[in-house]
Amino acid sequence: MVEIPEDETSEPDTRDVITDGVFEQEFYLSKEQAGEFLIQLGEQLRDGTELTLSTEDWELPFRFDEPVEVEVEFLGHGDRELEIELELRGAHDDPAPDVS
């Protein structure tokens, strides 16, 4: 499970498990925290077809299929920026129909 670091002042609570709907949350981490997050995420991607992201407040389990889409975007003028995005498609639980 990939734990996203949080503010130390957060009160422990039961986690909401996110399995449907739309969810988005943005985090600002130190480079060390971001590196550790990416290592944990990479290990889950490498080792299976299910990953779980979580904080003290929520947990998001996700089964995925290949391929994994990786997008790299670089803006080299003005406020320079590098954006790296992963896109995972949800796993299909139903087997393909037999057409023979």
C-alpha positions in Angstrom: 0.0 0.0 0.0 1.3 3.5 -0.9 0.9 5.8 2.1 0.8 9.5 1.1 2.4 11.6 3.8 0.1 14.0 5.6 0.1 16.8 8.0 1.3 15.5 11.4 -1.7 17.3 13.1 -4.3 15.1 11.4 -6.5 13.2 13.9 -6.6 9.5 13.3 -10.0 8.4 11.9 -11.5 5.5 10.1 -10.6 5.5 6.4 -13.2 6.0 3.6 -12.7 3.4 0.9 -13.1 4.9 -2.5 -14.4 2.5 -5.1 -16.7 4.6 -7.4 -17.5 8.1 -8.4 -14.9 10.8 -9.1 -12.1 11.5 -6.7 -9.1 14.0 -7.0 -6.7 15.3 -4.4 -3.5 17.2 -4.9 -0.5 16.9 -2.6 2.7 19.0 -2.1 5.5 16.8 -0.8 9.3 17.3 -0.2 11.5 15.7 -2.9 12.3 12.9 -0.4 8.6 12.2 0.3 7.8 12.3 -3.5 10.7 9.9 -4.2 9.6 7.5 -1.5 6.0 7.7 -2.9 7.2 6.9 -6.4 9.3 4.0 -5.2 6.3 2.4 -3.4 4.1 3.0 -6.3 6.6 1.6 -8.7 7.0 -1.6 -6.6 3.2 -2.1 -6.7 3.1 -1.6 -10.5 6.0 -4.0 -11.0 4.7 -6.7 -8.7 1.1 -7.1 -9.6 -2.1 -5.7 -11.2 -3.6 -4.1 -8.1 -2.4 -1.1 -6.1 -3.7 0.8 -3.2 -3.2 4.5 -2.4 -4.0 5.8 1.1 -3.9 8.6 3.6 -5.1 8.6 7.2 -8.5 9.6 5.8 -9.1 7.5 2.7 -8.0 4.4 0.8 -8.2 3.9 -2.9 -7.7 0.2 -4.1 -7.4 -0.1 -7.9 -7.1 -3.2 -10.2 -5.6 -2.3 -13.5 -4.7 -3.8 -16.9 -1.7 -3.2 -19.2 -0.6 -1.2 -20.9 0.3 1.6 -18.5 0.3 5.0 -20.3 3.2 7.3 -19.3 3.1 10.9 -20.6 6.0 13.3 -20.2 5.4 17.1 -20.8 8.1 19.7 -20.6 7.6 23.5 -20.7 11.0 25.1 -21.3 10.1 28.8 -21.3 8.9 31.2 -18.7 8.1 29.2 -15.5 9.8 25.9 -16.6 7.9 22.8 -15.7 8.2 19.0 -16.1 5.0 17.0 -15.7 5.0 13.2 -15.6 1.6 11.5 -15.7 0.6 7.8 -15.4 -2.7 6.6 -16.6 -3.9 3.1 -15.6 -7.0 1.5 -17.1 -9.2 -0.4 -14.8 -9.1 -4.2 -15.0 -11.9 -6.0 -16.7 -13.2 -8.7 -14.3 -15.3 -10.4 -17.0 -13.4 -12.8 -19.3 -13.7 -12.2 -23.0 -16.5 -14.2 -24.7 -15.7 -17.4 -26.5 -16.4 -16.9 -30.2 -15.4 -20.3 -31.4 
